[in-house]
Amino acid sequence: MEDDNLSPDAHAAPAAPDGHRPDPQQLSSEDLLHVIMASLEDDKAEDIVTIDLRGRSEMGDFMVIASGRSTRQVAAIAEKLADRLKQEHGVLSKMEGRETADWVLIDTGDVIVHVFRPEVRDFYQLEKMWLPTGAATRTAAAG
């Protein structure tokens, strides 16, 4: 499912029981990062790395790189993250790579998330490309 092919109304987060829709503008990039990290940890993503892109790139404020043990887990992590962001916070994201689930990119605007199978992650080594010394925060593997 490529979110950018849908009309804006199809993206609208459902209204809460009181009729209020979440406002994605209420989340700062740091708050969005915390929500994403919690989702990845809840879904047992492994070897999670956060890279601060502020002042280095216009593509977003943060990049998060994580691994799943299989294509099934990679796809599930990505889908659940996109669903949680939309349902709970009204944040719309674009997703690419879900069909093969070797490497799924979730673009939330301020935070770019990459979920890999370990072998694919080792091959592309995005951390080495984007990571200046001391700029990443690594979370211990969930287990």
Sequence and secondary structure as in RCSB ss.txt:
>XXXX:A:sequence
MEDDNLSPDAHAAPAAPDGHRPDPQQLSSEDLLHVIMASLEDDKAEDIVTIDLRGRSEMGDFMVIASGRSTRQVA
AIAEKLADRLKQEHGVLSKMEGRETADWVLIDTGDVIVHVFRPEVRDFYQLEKMWLPTGAATRTAAAG
>XXXX:A:secstr
  GGGS HHHH     TTS    GGG  HHHHHHHHHHHHHHTT EEEEEEE TTT SS SEEEEEE SSHHHHH
HHHHHHHHHHHHHH    EEESTTT SEEEEE SSEEEEEE HHHHHHH HHHHH  TT EEEE    
